[in-house]
Amino acid sequence: MNNTSDAPEPETTVLQSALRGLACKCPRCGQGKLYAGFLTLAPSCERCGLDYAFIDSGDGPAIFIIMLAGAIVVGCALVVEVKYQPPYWLHAVLWLPLILATTLLPLRAMKSLLIALQFHHKAAPGRLVDRAK
Ligand SMILES: [Zn+2]
């Protein structure tokens, strides 16, 4: 994000940017698709032409998903174990699908949300300032 044409619309609020992210839409116009595959980004927005090269969500989406899914699955497993003491095979039958559901289903929206918030707040890697100039 090096020029002002990548900036969000002036009237865009954080909530609007977050909703665009959750909908997996372009962070600038909210119309174009962000993804070309499940987690593969399109090269640019088909509506407004925003180049998605600036996007670097890194491990952020995975970390949030791991924390949330871990709390949900471990919490449910603890409650079921303490209350019913089922056999281990039943734990596997119950929690493996829940693990898949709580990790894979929200991953796309979480990545898109973090991209939209990165765009909204103009987050970018730090750069050194050359004070000699
Ligand atoms: Zn767009």
Backbone and ligand atoms as CSV (ligand in chain L), in Angstrom:
chain,resi,resn,atom,element,x,y,z
A,1,MET,N,N,0.832,-1.176,0.000
A,1,MET,CA,C,0.000,0.000,0.000
A,1,MET,C,C,0.873,1.234,0.000
A,2,ASN,N,N,1.284,1.670,-1.164
A,2,ASN,CA,C,2.203,2.778,-1.227
A,2,ASN,C,C,1.583,4.051,-1.764
A,3,ASN,N,N,0.391,3.993,-2.309
A,3,ASN,CA,C,-0.195,5.219,-2.817
A,3,ASN,C,C,-1.573,5.432,-2.228
A,4,THR,N,N,-2.076,6.628,-2.384
A,4,THR,CA,C,-3.342,6.972,-1.755
A,4,THR,C,C,-4.533,6.352,-2.449
A,5,SER,N,N,-4.368,5.839,-3.685
A,5,SER,CA,C,-5.509,5.238,-4.370
A,5,SER,C,C,-5.911,3.925,-3.722
A,6,ASP,N,N,-5.037,3.324,-2.893
A,6,ASP,CA,C,-5.379,2.099,-2.196
A,6,ASP,C,C,-6.135,2.368,-0.903
A,7,ALA,N,N,-6.286,3.615,-0.524
A,7,ALA,CA,C,-6.943,3.940,0.745
A,7,ALA,C,C,-8.432,3.615,0.661
A,8,PRO,N,N,-9.037,3.237,1.812
A,8,PRO,CA,C,-10.467,2.958,1.780
A,8,PRO,C,C,-11.263,4.231,1.521
A,9,GLU,N,N,-12.489,4.043,1.110
A,9,GLU,CA,C,-13.364,5.183,0.887
A,9,GLU,C,C,-13.449,5.972,2.194
A,10,PRO,N,N,-13.572,7.298,2.099
A,10,PRO,CA,C,-13.572,8.110,3.316
A,10,PRO,C,C,-14.695,7.743,4.285
A,11,GLU,N,N,-15.834,7.321,3.759
A,11,GLU,CA,C,-16.965,7.035,4.638
A,11,GLU,C,C,-16.950,5.616,5.200
A,12,THR,N,N,-15.931,4.850,4.855
A,12,THR,CA,C,-15.861,3.479,5.326
A,12,THR,C,C,-15.513,3.439,6.809
A,13,THR,N,N,-16.364,2.796,7.581
A,13,THR,CA,C,-16.107,2.641,9.008
A,13,THR,C,C,-15.437,1.293,9.250
A,14,VAL,N,N,-14.980,1.112,10.459
A,14,VAL,CA,C,-14.366,-0.171,10.811
A,14,VAL,C,C,-15.389,-1.288,10.668
A,15,LEU,N,N,-16.637,-1.011,11.059
A,15,LEU,CA,C,-17.679,-2.033,10.956
A,15,LEU,C,C,-17.929,-2.417,9.505
A,16,GLN,N,N,-17.977,-1.427,8.619
A,16,GLN,CA,C,-18.177,-1.734,7.193
A,16,GLN,C,C,-17.010,-2.547,6.647
A,17,SER,N,N,-15.803,-2.164,7.031
A,17,SER,CA,C,-14.638,-2.926,6.580
A,17,SER,C,C,-14.683,-4.351,7.108
A,18,ALA,N,N,-15.079,-4.509,8.369
A,18,ALA,CA,C,-15.158,-5.847,8.953
A,18,ALA,C,C,-16.223,-6.677,8.246
A,19,LEU,N,N,-17.352,-6.080,7.918
A,19,LEU,CA,C,-18.408,-6.816,7.225
A,19,LEU,C,C,-17.968,-7.216,5.821
A,20,ARG,N,N,-17.234,-6.330,5.145
A,20,ARG,CA,C,-16.677,-6.690,3.838
A,20,ARG,C,C,-15.717,-7.861,3.980
A,21,GLY,N,N,-14.953,-7.843,5.053
A,21,GLY,CA,C,-14.027,-8.941,5.292
A,21,GLY,C,C,-14.752,-10.241,5.552
A,22,LEU,N,N,-15.751,-10.213,6.401
A,22,LEU,CA,C,-16.485,-11.439,6.722
A,22,LEU,C,C,-17.215,-11.986,5.499
A,23,ALA,N,N,-17.583,-11.102,4.574
A,23,ALA,CA,C,-18.251,-11.533,3.345
A,23,ALA,C,C,-17.261,-11.973,2.274
A,24,CYS,N,N,-15.947,-11.912,2.579
A,24,CYS,CA,C,-14.886,-12.292,1.636
A,24,CYS,C,C,-14.937,-11.442,0.373
A,25,LYS,N,N,-15.173,-10.155,0.547
A,25,LYS,CA,C,-15.223,-9.225,-0.582
A,25,LYS,C,C,-14.016,-8.301,-0.555
A,26,CYS,N,N,-13.838,-7.581,-1.632
A,26,CYS,CA,C,-12.734,-6.626,-1.762
A,26,CYS,C,C,-12.779,-5.631,-0.606
A,27,PRO,N,N,-11.634,-5.352,0.038
A,27,PRO,CA,C,-11.650,-4.424,1.172
A,27,PRO,C,C,-11.915,-2.975,0.773
A,28,ARG,N,N,-11.703,-2.616,-0.498
A,28,ARG,CA,C,-11.928,-1.222,-0.899
A,28,ARG,C,C,-13.352,-0.980,-1.376
A,29,CYS,N,N,-13.843,-1.796,-2.313
A,29,CYS,CA,C,-15.171,-1.530,-2.881
A,29,CYS,C,C,-16.265,-2.410,-2.262
A,30,GLY,N,N,-15.897,-3.528,-1.674
A,30,GLY,CA,C,-16.894,-4.402,-1.067
A,30,GLY,C,C,-17.716,-5.173,-2.078
A,31,GLN,N,N,-17.339,-5.156,-3.355
A,31,GLN,CA,C,-18.104,-5.816,-4.410
A,31,GLN,C,C,-17.368,-7.015,-5.001
A,32,GLY,N,N,-16.112,-6.808,-5.337
A,32,GLY,CA,C,-15.344,-7.861,-5.992
A,32,GLY,C,C,-14.974,-8.989,-5.053
A,33,LYS,N,N,-14.710,-10.144,-5.643
A,33,LYS,CA,C,-14.319,-11.307,-4.847
A,33,LYS,C,C,-12.863,-11.176,-4.411
A,34,LEU,N,N,-12.594,-11.610,-3.187
A,34,LEU,CA,C,-11.234,-11.568,-2.667
A,34,LEU,C,C,-10.472,-12.832,-3.028
A,35,TYR,N,N,-11.176,-13.957,-3.100
A,35,TYR,CA,C,-10.516,-15.248,-3.294
A,35,TYR,C,C,-10.714,-15.767,-4.713
A,36,ALA,N,N,-9.668,-16.472,-5.187
A,36,ALA,CA,C,-9.777,-17.210,-6.446
A,36,ALA,C,C,-9.974,-18.692,-6.165
A,37,GLY,N,N,-9.633,-19.132,-4.956
A,37,GLY,CA,C,-9.819,-20.519,-4.528
A,37,GLY,C,C,-10.295,-20.531,-3.099
A,38,PHE,N,N,-10.042,-21.658,-2.391
A,38,PHE,CA,C,-10.497,-21.716,-0.996
A,38,PHE,C,C,-9.791,-20.669,-0.145
A,39,LEU,N,N,-8.467,-20.645,-0.213
A,39,LEU,CA,C,-7.701,-19.631,0.513
A,39,LEU,C,C,-6.741,-18.871,-0.400
A,40,THR,N,N,-6.800,-19.154,-1.700
A,40,THR,CA,C,-5.941,-18.474,-2.666
A,40,THR,C,C,-6.566,-17.146,-3.053
A,41,LEU,N,N,-5.778,-16.084,-2.918
A,41,LEU,CA,C,-6.288,-14.761,-3.234
A,41,LEU,C,C,-6.303,-14.531,-4.735
A,42,ALA,N,N,-7.267,-13.786,-5.196
A,42,ALA,CA,C,-7.282,-13.322,-6.579
A,42,ALA,C,C,-6.157,-12.301,-6.734
A,43,PRO,N,N,-5.636,-12.108,-7.930
A,43,PRO,CA,C,-4.549,-11.120,-8.097
A,43,PRO,C,C,-5.004,-9.685,-7.866
A,44,SER,N,N,-6.256,-9.393,-8.203
A,44,SER,CA,C,-6.764,-8.032,-8.003
A,44,SER,C,C,-8.293,-8.080,-7.993
A,45,CYS,N,N,-8.891,-6.985,-7.606
A,45,CYS,CA,C,-10.355,-6.898,-7.573
A,45,CYS,C,C,-10.899,-6.773,-8.986
A,46,GLU,N,N,-11.903,-7.568,-9.305
A,46,GLU,CA,C,-12.479,-7.514,-10.649
A,46,GLU,C,C,-13.362,-6.287,-10.835
A,47,ARG,N,N,-13.764,-5.629,-9.772
A,47,ARG,CA,C,-14.620,-4.443,-9.857
A,47,ARG,C,C,-13.824,-3.143,-9.862
A,48,CYS,N,N,-13.026,-2.927,-8.798
A,48,CYS,CA,C,-12.327,-1.641,-8.684
A,48,CYS,C,C,-10.859,-1.729,-9.086
A,49,GLY,N,N,-10.340,-2.931,-9.320
A,49,GLY,CA,C,-8.966,-3.079,-9.772
A,49,GLY,C,C,-7.920,-2.993,-8.684
A,50,LEU,N,N,-8.323,-3.010,-7.430
A,50,LEU,CA,C,-7.352,-2.961,-6.337
A,50,LEU,C,C,-6.401,-4.146,-6.433
A,51,ASP,N,N,-5.104,-3.837,-6.476
A,51,ASP,CA,C,-4.084,-4.886,-6.547
A,51,ASP,C,C,-3.929,-5.503,-5.159
A,52,TYR,N,N,-4.120,-6.810,-5.073
A,52,TYR,CA,C,-4.055,-7.491,-3.781
A,52,TYR,C,C,-2.630,-7.862,-3.383
A,53,ALA,N,N,-1.638,-7.343,-4.094
A,53,ALA,CA,C,-0.242,-7.689,-3.795
A,53,ALA,C,C,0.179,-7.201,-2.411
A,54,PHE,N,N,-0.476,-6.184,-1.879
A,54,PHE,CA,C,-0.097,-5.650,-0.569
A,54,PHE,C,C,-0.487,-6.577,0.576
A,55,ILE,N,N,-1.362,-7.524,0.295
A,55,ILE,CA,C,-1.940,-8.352,1.357
A,55,ILE,C,C,-0.908,-9.320,1.908
A,56,ASP,N,N,-0.788,-9.299,3.220
A,56,ASP,CA,C,0.082,-10.246,3.915
A,56,ASP,C,C,-0.548,-10.546,5.267
A,57,SER,N,N,-1.449,-11.510,5.279
A,57,SER,CA,C,-2.105,-11.838,6.550
A,57,SER,C,C,-1.254,-12.757,7.401
A,58,GLY,N,N,-0.228,-13.357,6.819
A,58,GLY,CA,C,0.680,-14.205,7.591
A,58,GLY,C,C,-0.035,-15.332,8.312
A,59,ASP,N,N,0.372,-15.560,9.550
A,59,ASP,CA,C,-0.209,-16.633,10.359
A,59,ASP,C,C,-1.362,-16.140,11.222
A,60,GLY,N,N,-1.716,-14.892,11.113
A,60,GLY,CA,C,-2.756,-14.326,11.969
A,60,GLY,C,C,-4.062,-15.095,11.972
A,61,PRO,N,N,-4.647,-15.389,10.793
A,61,PRO,CA,C,-5.921,-16.119,10.799
A,61,PRO,C,C,-5.806,-17.477,11.472
A,62,ALA,N,N,-4.725,-18.189,11.218
A,62,ALA,CA,C,-4.567,-19.527,11.805
A,62,ALA,C,C,-4.467,-19.445,13.326
A,63,ILE,N,N,-3.769,-18.456,13.824
A,63,ILE,CA,C,-3.621,-18.326,15.283
A,63,ILE,C,C,-4.986,-18.075,15.934
A,64,PHE,N,N,-5.756,-17.154,15.375
A,64,PHE,CA,C,-7.076,-16.884,15.956
A,64,PHE,C,C,-7.958,-18.120,15.911
A,65,ILE,N,N,-7.910,-18.838,14.786
A,65,ILE,CA,C,-8.729,-20.046,14.645
A,65,ILE,C,C,-8.281,-21.114,15.630
A,66,ILE,N,N,-6.972,-21.283,15.788
A,66,ILE,CA,C,-6.454,-22.281,16.737
A,66,ILE,C,C,-6.923,-21.963,18.152
A,67,MET,N,N,-6.831,-20.710,18.535
A,67,MET,CA,C,-7.238,-20.327,19.895
A,67,MET,C,C,-8.737,-20.553,20.109
A,68,LEU,N,N,-9.549,-20.128,19.162
A,68,LEU,CA,C,-11.000,-20.269,19.311
A,68,LEU,C,C,-11.425,-21.732,19.242
A,69,ALA,N,N,-10.931,-22.453,18.245
A,69,ALA,CA,C,-11.317,-23.857,18.086
A,69,ALA,C,C,-10.818,-24.684,19.262
A,70,GLY,N,N,-9.615,-24.393,19.723
A,70,GLY,CA,C,-9.081,-25.117,20.868
A,70,GLY,C,C,-9.937,-24.922,22.104
A,71,ALA,N,N,-10.352,-23.700,22.362
A,71,ALA,CA,C,-11.198,-23.439,23.527
A,71,ALA,C,C,-12.539,-24.158,23.402
A,72,ILE,N,N,-13.134,-24.137,22.225
A,72,ILE,CA,C,-14.439,-24.778,22.024
A,72,ILE,C,C,-14.327,-26.292,22.168
A,73,VAL,N,N,-13.378,-26.897,21.459
A,73,VAL,CA,C,-13.278,-28.358,21.445
A,73,VAL,C,C,-12.827,-28.888,22.805
A,74,VAL,N,N,-11.822,-28.286,23.389
A,74,VAL,CA,C,-11.339,-28.755,24.691
A,74,VAL,C,C,-12.409,-28.546,25.758
A,75,GLY,N,N,-13.101,-27.415,25.699
A,75,GLY,CA,C,-14.181,-27.172,26.653
A,75,GLY,C,C,-15.280,-28.214,26.533
A,76,CYS,N,N,-15.702,-28.498,25.314
A,76,CYS,CA,C,-16.741,-29.514,25.107
A,76,CYS,C,C,-16.258,-30.892,25.545
A,77,ALA,N,N,-15.026,-31.240,25.200
A,77,ALA,CA,C,-14.491,-32.559,25.581
A,77,ALA,C,C,-14.399,-32.696,27.092
A,78,LEU,N,N,-13.998,-31.645,27.767
A,78,LEU,CA,C,-13.917,-31.708,29.234
A,78,LEU,C,C,-15.297,-31.882,29.854
A,79,VAL,N,N,-16.268,-31.137,29.370
A,79,VAL,CA,C,-17.625,-31.238,29.923
A,79,VAL,C,C,-18.173,-32.643,29.711
A,80,VAL,N,N,-18.019,-33.187,28.503
A,80,VAL,CA,C,-18.536,-34.527,28.205
A,80,VAL,C,C,-17.806,-35.582,29.038
A,81,GLU,N,N,-16.492,-35.448,29.167
A,81,GLU,CA,C,-15.734,-36.428,29.938
A,81,GLU,C,C,-16.125,-36.395,31.417
A,82,VAL,N,N,-16.227,-35.233,31.975
A,82,VAL,CA,C,-16.557,-35.119,33.400
A,82,VAL,C,C,-17.982,-35.596,33.666
A,83,LYS,N,N,-18.893,-35.281,32.750
A,83,LYS,CA,C,-20.297,-35.595,32.988
A,83,LYS,C,C,-20.671,-37.039,32.640
A,84,TYR,N,N,-20.096,-37.580,31.536
A,84,TYR,CA,C,-20.556,-38.891,31.044
A,84,TYR,C,C,-19.480,-39.972,31.022
A,85,GLN,N,N,-18.228,-39.641,31.100
A,85,GLN,CA,C,-17.105,-40.582,30.970
A,85,GLN,C,C,-17.316,-41.581,29.822
A,86,PRO,N,N,-17.480,-41.106,28.591
A,86,PRO,CA,C,-17.686,-42.024,27.467
A,86,PRO,C,C,-16.386,-42.736,27.104
A,87,PRO,N,N,-16.427,-43.850,26.325
A,87,PRO,CA,C,-15.194,-44.499,25.862
A,87,PRO,C,C,-14.430,-43.575,24.908
A,88,TYR,N,N,-13.131,-43.897,24.750
A,88,TYR,CA,C,-12.271,-43.014,23.938
A,88,TYR,C,C,-12.725,-42.947,22.487
A,89,TRP,N,N,-13.236,-44.073,21.955
A,89,TRP,CA,C,-13.653,-44.045,20.551
A,89,TRP,C,C,-14.790,-43.038,20.352
A,90,LEU,N,N,-15.623,-42.860,21.364
A,90,LEU,CA,C,-16.710,-41.880,21.232
A,90,LEU,C,C,-16.159,-40.452,21.253
A,91,HIS,N,N,-15.106,-40.248,22.029
A,91,HIS,CA,C,-14.447,-38.934,21.988
A,91,HIS,C,C,-13.943,-38.645,20.579
A,92,ALA,N,N,-13.313,-39.647,19.960
A,92,ALA,CA,C,-12.789,-39.456,18.606
A,92,ALA,C,C,-13.926,-39.159,17.624
A,93,VAL,N,N,-15.021,-39.891,17.759
A,93,VAL,CA,C,-16.157,-39.687,16.854
A,93,VAL,C,C,-16.761,-38.292,17.052
A,94,LEU,N,N,-16.793,-37.846,18.286
A,94,LEU,CA,C,-17.396,-36.534,18.563
A,94,LEU,C,C,-16.487,-35.377,18.168
A,95,TRP,N,N,-15.210,-35.462,18.536
A,95,TRP,CA,C,-14.370,-34.256,18.456
A,95,TRP,C,C,-13.625,-34.098,17.147
A,96,LEU,N,N,-13.350,-35.165,16.442
A,96,LEU,CA,C,-12.673,-34.983,15.147
A,96,LEU,C,C,-13.515,-34.178,14.160
A,97,PRO,N,N,-14.796,-34.472,13.991
A,97,PRO,CA,C,-15.595,-33.620,13.114
A,97,PRO,C,C,-15.734,-32.187,13.640
A,98,LEU,N,N,-15.817,-32.054,14.966
A,98,LEU,CA,C,-15.916,-30.698,15.529
A,98,LEU,C,C,-14.632,-29.918,15.290
A,99,ILE,N,N,-13.489,-30.598,15.382
A,99,ILE,CA,C,-12.211,-29.933,15.099
A,99,ILE,C,C,-12.186,-29.450,13.645
A,100,LEU,N,N,-12.597,-30.325,12.730
A,100,LEU,CA,C,-12.612,-29.931,11.313
A,100,LEU,C,C,-13.575,-28.763,11.087
A,101,ALA,N,N,-14.739,-28.828,11.706
A,101,ALA,CA,C,-15.737,-27.776,11.502
A,101,ALA,C,C,-15.284,-26.447,12.095
A,102,THR,N,N,-14.674,-26.480,13.275
A,102,THR,CA,C,-14.295,-25.225,13.927
A,102,THR,C,C,-12.993,-24.643,13.390
A,103,THR,N,N,-12.249,-25.410,12.602
A,103,THR,CA,C,-11.022,-24.857,12.032
A,103,THR,C,C,-11.187,-24.487,10.556
A,104,LEU,N,N,-11.787,-25.374,9.769
A,104,LEU,CA,C,-11.849,-25.124,8.328
A,104,LEU,C,C,-12.967,-24.152,7.937
A,105,LEU,N,N,-14.098,-24.247,8.587
A,105,LEU,CA,C,-15.223,-23.393,8.178
A,105,LEU,C,C,-14.961,-21.896,8.383
A,106,PRO,N,N,-14.440,-21.474,9.533
A,106,PRO,CA,C,-14.240,-20.023,9.707
A,106,PRO,C,C,-12.917,-19.486,9.158
A,107,LEU,N,N,-12.040,-20.351,8.653
A,107,LEU,CA,C,-10.700,-19.899,8.255
A,107,LEU,C,C,-10.744,-18.881,7.115
A,108,ARG,N,N,-11.573,-19.135,6.145
A,108,ARG,CA,C,-11.684,-18.235,4.985
A,108,ARG,C,C,-12.175,-16.848,5.413
A,109,ALA,N,N,-13.219,-16.819,6.210
A,109,ALA,CA,C,-13.762,-15.535,6.664
A,109,ALA,C,C,-12.790,-14.828,7.604
A,110,MET,N,N,-12.083,-15.581,8.437
A,110,MET,CA,C,-11.130,-14.958,9.364
A,110,MET,C,C,-9.974,-14.333,8.598
A,111,LYS,N,N,-9.463,-15.042,7.587
A,111,LYS,CA,C,-8.383,-14.479,6.768
A,111,LYS,C,C,-8.856,-13.214,6.065
A,112,SER,N,N,-10.047,-13.268,5.512
A,112,SER,CA,C,-10.593,-12.113,4.818
A,112,SER,C,C,-10.833,-10.955,5.774
A,113,LEU,N,N,-11.302,-11.257,6.986
A,113,LEU,CA,C,-11.517,-10.209,7.992
A,113,LEU,C,C,-10.210,-9.513,8.336
A,114,LEU,N,N,-9.160,-10.280,8.556
A,114,LEU,CA,C,-7.875,-9.670,8.905
A,114,LEU,C,C,-7.319,-8.859,7.739
A,115,ILE,N,N,-7.548,-9.322,6.507
A,115,ILE,CA,C,-7.118,-8.552,5.335
A,115,ILE,C,C,-7.876,-7.231,5.258
A,116,ALA,N,N,-9.174,-7.280,5.506
A,116,ALA,CA,C,-9.983,-6.050,5.454
A,116,ALA,C,C,-9.547,-5.067,6.531
A,117,LEU,N,N,-9.242,-5.571,7.728
A,117,LEU,CA,C,-8.790,-4.683,8.803
A,117,LEU,C,C,-7.389,-4.160,8.532
A,118,GLN,N,N,-6.538,-4.984,7.899
A,118,GLN,CA,C,-5.218,-4.515,7.495
A,118,GLN,C,C,-5.362,-3.368,6.502
A,119,PHE,N,N,-6.273,-3.524,5.565
A,119,PHE,CA,C,-6.484,-2.477,4.569
A,119,PHE,C,C,-7.067,-1.225,5.216
A,120,HIS,N,N,-8.048,-1.398,6.082
A,120,HIS,CA,C,-8.705,-0.259,6.713
A,120,HIS,C,C,-7.720,0.573,7.530
A,121,HIS,N,N,-6.868,-0.107,8.286
A,121,HIS,CA,C,-5.927,0.599,9.163
A,121,HIS,C,C,-4.606,0.892,8.484
A,122,LYS,N,N,-4.524,0.579,7.182
A,122,LYS,CA,C,-3.313,0.835,6.391
A,122,LYS,C,C,-2.085,0.207,7.044
A,123,ALA,N,N,-2.258,-0.981,7.572
A,123,ALA,CA,C,-1.149,-1.682,8.221
A,123,ALA,C,C,-0.163,-2.154,7.161
A,124,ALA,N,N,1.106,-1.936,7.417
A,124,ALA,CA,C,2.157,-2.353,6.496
A,124,ALA,C,C,3.423,-2.609,7.293
A,125,PRO,N,N,4.340,-3.368,6.735
A,125,PRO,CA,C,5.608,-3.574,7.441
A,125,PRO,C,C,6.314,-2.252,7.700
A,126,GLY,N,N,7.020,-2.179,8.800
A,126,GLY,CA,C,7.757,-0.977,9.131
A,126,GLY,C,C,8.893,-0.748,8.146
A,127,ARG,N,N,9.206,0.524,7.932
A,127,ARG,CA,C,10.299,0.886,7.041
A,127,ARG,C,C,11.241,1.833,7.769
A,128,LEU,N,N,12.510,1.715,7.473
A,128,LEU,CA,C,13.476,2.630,8.061
A,128,LEU,C,C,13.410,3.967,7.344
A,129,VAL,N,N,13.542,5.023,8.104
A,129,VAL,CA,C,13.530,6.356,7.533
A,129,VAL,C,C,14.974,6.799,7.304
A,130,ASP,N,N,15.249,7.240,6.099
A,130,ASP,CA,C,16.591,7.724,5.785
A,130,ASP,C,C,16.657,9.201,6.168
A,131,ARG,N,N,17.294,9.483,7.302
A,131,ARG,CA,C,17.357,10.859,7.807
A,131,ARG,C,C,18.448,11.691,7.121
A,132,ALA,N,N,19.265,11.067,6.286
A,132,ALA,CA,C,20.336,11.791,5.598
A,132,ALA,C,C,19.785,12.715,4.521
A,133,LYS,N,N,18.573,12.444,4.042
A,133,LYS,CA,C,18.027,13.266,2.960
A,133,LYS,C,C,17.566,14.609,3.457
L,1,ZN,ZN,ZN,-12.714,-3.794,-5.225
